[in-house]
Amino acid sequence: MSESEAQQLGAIIAASSLIIGLIALAATVFGIFIYWKIFSKAGYSGAMSLLMLVPIANIVVICMLAFGNWPILQELEQLRAQVRGGGQPFPQQPSFYPPQQPPYPQQPPYQGPRY
């Protein structure tokens, strides 16, 4: 094999490696975009799709999607219960009863003018 043939072969390998790398990068970005939409529609943060790039975490995340209780479904059940008239109104606010006393002394209530 002559030197010019070796250079041509090297150029072909480099070009094909570049094309394969770009296709792999595009597929990865597309996959992250797809999982971002799935997590968003399930009620989770879309940023959890980045965990699909971590080897062990991706299995955990897929199991969480498959077997977990999605936040969007919890919200839907609460809204259905509210429409039926049962359950708590959504969103549930923490109760602060009994009311907290302010840290400063209270003035006596206004009695109005005394004649």
Secondary structure as a PSIPRED ss2 file (coil, helix, strand):
# PSIPRED VFORMAT (PSIPRED V4.0)

   1 M C   1.000  0.000  0.000
   2 S C   1.000  0.000  0.000
   3 E H   0.000  1.000  0.000
   4 S H   0.000  1.000  0.000
   5 E H   0.000  1.000  0.000
   6 A H   0.000  1.000  0.000
   7 Q H   0.000  1.000  0.000
   8 Q H   0.000  1.000  0.000
   9 L H   0.000  1.000  0.000
  10 G H   0.000  1.000  0.000
  11 A H   0.000  1.000  0.000
  12 I H   0.000  1.000  0.000
  13 I H   0.000  1.000  0.000
  14 A H   0.000  1.000  0.000
  15 A H   0.000  1.000  0.000
  16 S H   0.000  1.000  0.000
  17 S H   0.000  1.000  0.000
  18 L H   0.000  1.000  0.000
  19 I H   0.000  1.000  0.000
  20 I H   0.000  1.000  0.000
  21 G H   0.000  1.000  0.000
  22 L H   0.000  1.000  0.000
  23 I H   0.000  1.000  0.000
  24 A H   0.000  1.000  0.000
  25 L H   0.000  1.000  0.000
  26 A H   0.000  1.000  0.000
  27 A H   0.000  1.000  0.000
  28 T H   0.000  1.000  0.000
  29 V H   0.000  1.000  0.000
  30 F H   0.000  1.000  0.000
  31 G H   0.000  1.000  0.000
  32 I H   0.000  1.000  0.000
  33 F H   0.000  1.000  0.000
  34 I H   0.000  1.000  0.000
  35 Y H   0.000  1.000  0.000
  36 W H   0.000  1.000  0.000
  37 K H   0.000  1.000  0.000
  38 I H   0.000  1.000  0.000
  39 F H   0.000  1.000  0.000
  40 S H   0.000  1.000  0.000
  41 K H   0.000  1.000  0.000
  42 A H   0.000  1.000  0.000
  43 G C   1.000  0.000  0.000
  44 Y C   1.000  0.000  0.000
  45 S C   1.000  0.000  0.000
  46 G H   0.000  1.000  0.000
  47 A H   0.000  1.000  0.000
  48 M H   0.000  1.000  0.000
  49 S H   0.000  1.000  0.000
  50 L H   0.000  1.000  0.000
  51 L H   0.000  1.000  0.000
  52 M H   0.000  1.000  0.000
  53 L H   0.000  1.000  0.000
  54 V C   1.000  0.000  0.000
  55 P H   0.000  1.000  0.000
  56 I H   0.000  1.000  0.000
  57 A H   0.000  1.000  0.000
  58 N H   0.000  1.000  0.000
  59 I H   0.000  1.000  0.000
  60 V H   0.000  1.000  0.000
  61 V H   0.000  1.000  0.000
  62 I H   0.000  1.000  0.000
  63 C H   0.000  1.000  0.000
  64 M H   0.000  1.000  0.000
  65 L H   0.000  1.000  0.000
  66 A H   0.000  1.000  0.000
  67 F H   0.000  1.000  0.000
  68 G C   1.000  0.000  0.000
  69 N C   1.000  0.000  0.000
  70 W C   1.000  0.000  0.000
  71 P H   0.000  1.000  0.000
  72 I H   0.000  1.000  0.000
  73 L H   0.000  1.000  0.000
  74 Q H   0.000  1.000  0.000
  75 E H   0.000  1.000  0.000
  76 L H   0.000  1.000  0.000
  77 E H   0.000  1.000  0.000
  78 Q H   0.000  1.000  0.000
  79 L H   0.000  1.000  0.000
  80 R H   0.000  1.000  0.000
  81 A H   0.000  1.000  0.000
  82 Q H   0.000  1.000  0.000
  83 V H   0.000  1.000  0.000
  84 R H   0.000  1.000  0.000
  85 G C   1.000  0.000  0.000
  86 G C   1.000  0.000  0.000
  87 G C   1.000  0.000  0.000
  88 Q C   1.000  0.000  0.000
  89 P C   1.000  0.000  0.000
  90 F C   1.000  0.000  0.000
  91 P C   1.000  0.000  0.000
  92 Q C   1.000  0.000  0.000
  93 Q C   1.000  0.000  0.000
  94 P C   1.000  0.000  0.000
  95 S C   1.000  0.000  0.000
  96 F C   1.000  0.000  0.000
  97 Y C   1.000  0.000  0.000
  98 P C   1.000  0.000  0.000
  99 P C   1.000  0.000  0.000
 100 Q C   1.000  0.000  0.000
 101 Q C   1.000  0.000  0.000
 102 P C   1.000  0.000  0.000
 103 P C   1.000  0.000  0.000
 104 Y C   1.000  0.000  0.000
 105 P C   1.000  0.000  0.000
 106 Q C   1.000  0.000  0.000
 107 Q C   1.000  0.000  0.000
 108 P C   1.000  0.000  0.000
 109 P C   1.000  0.000  0.000
 110 Y C   1.000  0.000  0.000
 111 Q C   1.000  0.000  0.000
 112 G C   1.000  0.000  0.000
 113 P C   1.000  0.000  0.000
 114 R C   1.000  0.000  0.000
 115 Y C   1.000  0.000  0.000
